[in-house]
Structures are given as structure tokens and as C-alpha cells.
Amino acid sequence: MINVLQVGMTRNHGGLETYLLQQWRHLNSSEIHYDFVNITGEYPIVSENEIRQSGSEIYSICSRHISPIKHYYQWFKLLKTYGYKYHAIVLNTNTLEYIFPLFLAKFFRIPIRVIHSHNAGFGHAIGVKRKLLISLNRIMMKWSATDYFACSIKAGQWMFGHNQKFSVIKNAIDIKKIKYNPQKRRELRLKWGLESNFVIGHIGAFNYQKNHEFLLDIFEKIHQKNFSAILLLIGGAVDDDSFLKRAQEKVKIRHLEDVVHFLGVRNDVPDLLQIMDCFVLPSHFEGLPLVGIEAQAAGLPCFFSDTITQELGITKLAHFISLNESPAKWAEIILNNRKTERKDMQPEIAAEGYDVKSEIHKLEKIYQGDK
């Protein structure tokens, strides 16, 4: 049995958390076992009860932003007490501002020490102090990490540099849970009272990265041309709720309250994808968004900003539009390309390597030392 310690799960039900849960649920549990470290221990992580009931450990460590000394002490105590159990540790991260677990894991001689890049941009401005911290951590990363993973080529090059070799571990999904089901679609749209609506969907936490205000500008232009259009916004605010409040205020100012629905964090995303007619993701940046794969797997026409890696274009359903284009132009492209025959995309998604079952085998080989 190979024990792996995963770092990066939080209370936010985002792409990173969904990715790790997909992995964990499909592991060959007779050979690979995941435990998790919650580095914001003041809050439970996503699916904590399910994880604990399955027999996986969750070690809680207080946030370094609340008590840095306690945070680092708890990490030291954790690896001193249990580090011997683990063959690998994986730090799943969106930036290089925090790599302490890898540094400590090398000190306690955990053989495989992985840093996994899940993003390709910064969510806020980078000051001198942060730049210095990232530069120092880049040096420490090269000293302490044995393996480099990334969700896409763009995410790997952004975090590790163009000269560093890394493995692309695709954001694979359980396609069977997502694939288009016409009967379920009819039943759900009837239940929601949306039989005759043009339903546009978006999934993402409210922050700078996801660009919700521009999305609302696009939707307003769509609604001016198609009065049946409604927008489903799935996701919530984490820590900073200012982006959510700005989006809500914009909806009120534009008098769109009846057609823009803030659904919050949901556990029925596969059903919501069935209800939608298209999916729009005008992000400022992404690693390789899991929701973009899920939307294509559900057979939805997808409209992505061209700042997102072209690796996301795994089917003909993907359309990339420049953020330099006006909201009116986005609306025109969406309305002109929204009609497509929904079908089971499972063969195409699997052929591109985004079936979780095939990607799990790749990871298992890495943990077993067969690279």
C-alpha cells in the first residue's frame, strides 16, 4: 500500500477540490491510499464527512494567516509524528507563495514530493514583497520538489518556467455522471419551469479571475436580442465577497433580477449542466478549468475567453473569443453558435484523455515509481 498525503483541499467547492475528489473516488484503494491536510483548519474541507467515513485521514492545521507560528509548528509536529507513513506528498497550488510543506517533507525524507500547478495567472496585483517571496520559493521548490505536475502546458510553464520539465496531469472527470441525457434534461427543465427559455450557464467562485462583471455585460446584450434568455450563476464567494456584491449590484442597476439567478455553491452541477443550453466562461486566466471539460462532456456549446489555454478545446463545441471584443460581439457569436445537436460526448472526451479512469492509472504509476 502506497500512502499519499494531499495538500490543497479547502472549504471551497472549486475546480481543485473537485479534481482531487474525482481522483480519490476512483483510486485503486488496494494499492494507493490518500490522506489530506487541511491548512485552513478553522473550517471543514469539502466532503469532509465522506472522506473520514471512507477511512482517509484529514489532518487539520490552523491557517498561517491567523497564526503563522502555530501553523508551522503544527506542520512540523504532523510530519514528525506521521511523516514516516507516507511515500508521497502532493502540494496542489495556484501560486508559489507557499511551498513550506515540500521543504518540510524533504527534511523528514518523504521520497516523492510533488508540486502541482492548477493555475496560470494571479488573482490580484503582485507587489515587490510578493515577487521576492515567489523568487525565494522558486529556489526552495527546485531544492525540495522531486516531481512537477500541471493541469495544462500553460499552467506548468507559468508556474515552473519554460525550461522545467513537468508532467501534465489532465483534469479528468467521471464522464458517465456528466454525459447528456435528453430525458433527464426534459424532466429538469420542466421542474425548473424553463422549458421555453434559452439557459446560459456559468460555474465559478466570485473573484477577479472569473470576470463576472464582463459576463453580465455579455448577458445583457444577449437578453436584449433574446428575451427568453436567463443566466444561471453557480458558485459563491470565498473570504472576499466584494466581487459577489458588485455582481449583485450590477444586476439590480441593469434591472436583470428576474433573469439572472445566483444559485450559490451547488452539489447538483451534473443536473444543472443538463438544463443549460450553452456555457460561458470569460475568465481573465485559468489553468485548465474542470468546468470547461464538464460542459463539453454534457454536450454544451462552450464560449471561452482566449486567455484560457487552447488545450481546453477538446471538442468542436469549444469557441474561443478575445476579451478585447465588446460584450455585443460576444453576444453575437454566442447567439450565432448556440444551436447544436446535443449528444453523448463520452467517446470524444475519453479519446482526448479526460476520462478519470485512464488518468488515474498514470498517477498510480508515478507513485509506484514507474515514470
WODA-V178645 format. One record per residue. RES is the residue in one small letter. PHI is phi as a letter, one per 40 degrees, with the letter a starting at -180 (999 if undefined). PSI is psi in radians with two decimals (NA if undefined). NEAR is the number of other ideal C-beta (glycine too) atoms within 12 Angstrom. Layout:
BEGIN
RES|PHI|PSI|NEAR  RES|PHI|PSI|NEAR
END
This chain:
BEGIN
m|999|2.24|18  i|b|2.11|29  n|c|2.26|29  v|b|2.31|41  l|b|2.04|45  q|b|2.28|42  v|b|2.29|41  g|h|-0.25|40  m|c|2.44|43  t|b|-3.03|36  r|c|-0.25|25  n|c|2.16|30  h|c|1.21|32  g|b|-2.94|39  g|c|-0.71|40  l|c|-0.79|38  e|c|-0.74|33  t|c|-0.73|42  y|d|-0.85|41  l|c|-0.67|42  l|c|-0.68|33  q|d|-0.80|34  q|d|-0.95|41  w|d|-0.69|34  r|c|-0.34|24  h|b|0.11|27  l|c|2.66|30  n|c|1.63|21  s|c|-0.21|20  s|c|-0.23|9  e|b|-0.63|19  i|b|2.35|31  h|b|2.25|27  y|b|2.36|41  d|b|2.86|35  f|b|2.60|40  v|b|2.17|40  n|c|1.83|36  i|c|0.15|37  t|b|1.13|28  g|c|-0.13|28  e|c|-0.33|20  y|b|2.61|21  p|c|2.64|22  i|c|2.92|37  v|d|2.38|31  s|f|0.58|27  e|c|-0.75|25  n|c|-0.75|12  e|c|-0.74|19  i|c|-0.81|28  r|c|-0.73|18  q|c|-0.42|11  s|c|-0.25|20  g|h|0.02|15  s|c|2.52|32  e|c|2.57|26  i|b|1.97|33  y|c|2.18|32  s|c|2.27|27  i|b|2.36|34  c|c|2.66|25  s|c|2.40|23  r|c|-0.35|22  h|c|-0.38|15  i|c|-0.79|16  s|a|1.57|16  p|d|-0.78|17  i|c|-0.81|12  k|c|-0.69|20  h|d|-0.92|28  y|c|-0.60|22  y|c|-0.75|18  q|c|-0.63|29  w|c|-0.81|39  f|c|-0.79|22  k|c|-0.70|19  l|c|-0.90|36  l|c|-0.51|32  k|c|-0.67|18  t|c|-0.72|15  y|b|-0.07|22  g|d|-0.56|29  y|c|-0.39|16  k|c|-0.35|22  y|b|2.32|37  h|c|-0.39|30  a|a|2.61|37  i|b|2.42|47  v|b|2.09|45  l|c|1.86|47  n|c|2.13|44  t|a|2.75|38  n|b|-0.20|34  t|a|3.03|32  l|b|0.46|34  e|c|-0.14|29  y|a|1.89|32  i|b|0.27|38  f|d|-0.72|36  p|d|-0.65|44  l|c|-0.74|38  f|d|-0.83|28  l|c|-0.63|33  a|c|-0.60|40  k|c|-0.70|26  f|d|-0.67|20  f|c|0.21|26  r|g|0.71|18  i|c|2.15|36  p|c|-0.82|24  i|b|2.14|32  r|b|1.87|39  v|b|2.38|39  i|b|2.25|46  h|b|1.99|44  s|c|2.19|44  h|b|0.19|41  n|a|2.98|37  a|a|0.58|32  g|a|2.91|30  f|c|2.48|22  g|c|-0.17|26  h|a|3.06|18  a|c|2.58|11  i|b|1.96|17  g|c|3.11|12  v|c|-0.76|10  k|c|-0.73|12  r|c|-0.66|19  k|c|-0.72|17  l|c|-0.77|15  l|d|-0.79|20  i|c|-0.69|26  s|c|-0.76|18  l|c|-0.73|20  n|c|-0.51|29  r|c|-0.68|25  i|c|-0.81|16  m|c|-0.60|27  m|c|-0.79|36  k|c|-0.48|24  w|c|-0.58|18  s|b|-0.47|29  a|c|2.46|36  t|b|-0.44|30  d|b|2.55|34  y|b|2.14|37  f|b|2.71|42  a|a|2.61|36  c|c|-0.26|44  s|a|2.90|38  i|c|-0.75|26  k|c|-0.74|30  a|c|-0.65|40  g|c|-0.78|32  q|c|-0.64|24  w|c|-0.75|31  m|c|-0.70|38  f|b|-0.28|32  g|g|2.81|19  h|c|-0.29|12  n|c|-0.12|10  q|c|2.24|23  k|c|2.43|19  f|a|2.80|31  s|c|2.28|28  v|c|2.00|30  i|b|1.88|41  k|c|2.55|37  n|c|1.29|47  a|c|2.72|36  i|b|2.89|45  d|c|1.64|32  i|c|-0.61|34  k|c|-0.54|20  k|c|-0.33|25  i|b|-0.46|39  k|d|2.66|31  y|c|2.31|34  n|b|1.76|26  p|c|-0.64|17  q|c|-0.78|11  k|c|-0.70|23  r|d|-0.83|28  r|c|-0.78|17  e|c|-0.76|16  l|c|-0.71|24  r|c|-0.60|26  l|c|-0.77|16  k|c|-0.70|16  w|c|-0.09|23  g|g|0.65|13  l|b|0.45|28  e|d|-0.64|17  s|b|0.15|15  n|c|2.66|26  f|c|1.87|30  v|b|2.02|39  i|b|2.38|45  g|b|2.65|44  h|a|2.43|44  i|b|2.14|43  g|i|2.57|44  a|c|2.64|38  f|c|1.82|37  n|a|3.11|33  y|d|-0.74|23  q|d|-0.74|35  k|c|-0.30|39  n|g|0.80|34  h|c|-0.62|40  e|c|-0.66|29  f|c|-0.66|34  l|d|-0.72|43  l|c|-0.62|38  d|c|-0.73|31  i|c|-0.83|40  f|c|-0.67|42  e|d|-0.73|29  k|c|-0.65|29  i|c|-0.78|37  h|c|-0.51|29  q|c|-0.47|20  k|c|-0.38|20  n|b|1.73|27  f|c|-0.21|14  s|c|-0.10|19  a|c|2.39|34  i|b|2.74|34  l|b|2.19|44  l|b|2.06|39  l|b|1.90|41  i|b|2.15|38  g|h|2.84|35  g|b|-2.97|29  a|b|2.48|26  v|b|2.07|28  d|g|-1.18|20  d|c|1.96|18  d|c|0.19|18  s|c|-0.63|18  f|c|-0.65|32  l|c|-0.78|27  k|c|-0.67|18  r|c|-0.68|22  a|c|-0.76|37  q|c|-0.70|26  e|c|-0.69|20  k|c|-0.69|27  v|c|-0.71|29  k|c|-0.79|16  i|c|-0.68|16  r|c|-0.01|24  h|g|0.83|13  l|b|0.28|30  e|d|-0.57|17  d|c|-0.23|15  v|b|-0.09|28  v|b|2.12|34  h|b|2.07|30  f|c|1.85|30  l|c|-0.17|27  g|g|-2.92|23  v|c|2.30|26  r|b|2.68|23  n|b|0.23|17  d|b|0.63|21  v|d|-0.74|35  p|d|-0.67|30  d|c|-0.72|25  l|c|-0.60|38  l|c|-0.58|40  q|c|-0.65|37  i|c|-0.62|39  m|c|2.77|44  d|b|-0.43|40  c|a|2.91|44  f|b|2.33|45  v|b|2.27|51  l|b|1.52|50  p|c|0.83|43  s|c|2.63|39  h|c|-0.60|28  f|a|2.80|33  e|a|2.83|43  g|c|-1.43|44  l|a|1.74|44  p|c|2.19|46  l|d|-0.65|38  v|c|-0.50|44  g|c|-0.59|47  i|c|-0.76|51  e|c|-0.73|44  a|c|-0.71|45  q|c|-0.68|43  a|c|-0.52|44  a|c|0.01|44  g|g|0.38|33  l|c|2.42|45  p|c|2.29|34  c|b|2.40|44  f|b|1.92|46  f|b|2.62|44  s|c|2.62|35  d|c|0.00|26  t|c|-0.27|28  i|c|2.45|41  t|d|2.43|36  q|c|-0.20|19  e|d|-0.36|30  l|c|-0.27|42  g|c|1.18|23  i|c|-0.17|35  t|b|3.02|29  k|c|-0.06|17  l|c|-0.26|34  a|c|2.24|37  h|b|2.31|36  f|b|2.27|28  i|b|2.42|32  s|c|2.45|18  l|c|-0.21|25  n|c|-0.26|13  e|c|2.66|23  s|c|2.77|17  p|d|-0.62|29  a|c|-0.67|19  k|c|-0.75|21  w|d|-0.83|37  a|d|-0.73|35  e|c|-0.79|22  i|c|-0.73|29  i|c|-0.81|40  l|c|-0.56|29  n|c|-0.32|19  n|b|0.25|23  r|c|-0.39|30  k|c|2.07|15  t|a|2.68|25  e|c|1.98|13  r|c|2.37|28  k|a|3.00|21  d|c|1.99|21  m|c|0.14|37  q|d|-0.80|26  p|c|-0.73|16  e|c|-0.72|25  i|c|-0.75|39  a|c|-0.68|27  a|c|-0.50|14  e|c|0.05|28  g|g|0.32|25  y|b|0.32|38  d|c|2.17|32  v|d|-0.56|36  k|c|-0.70|26  s|c|-0.64|23  e|c|-0.53|33  i|c|-0.67|30  h|c|-0.65|24  k|c|-0.81|23  l|c|-0.74|40  e|c|-0.67|29  k|c|-0.67|19  i|c|-0.82|29  y|c|-0.51|38  q|c|0.00|20  g|g|0.16|14  d|b|1.45|11  k|c|NA|18
END
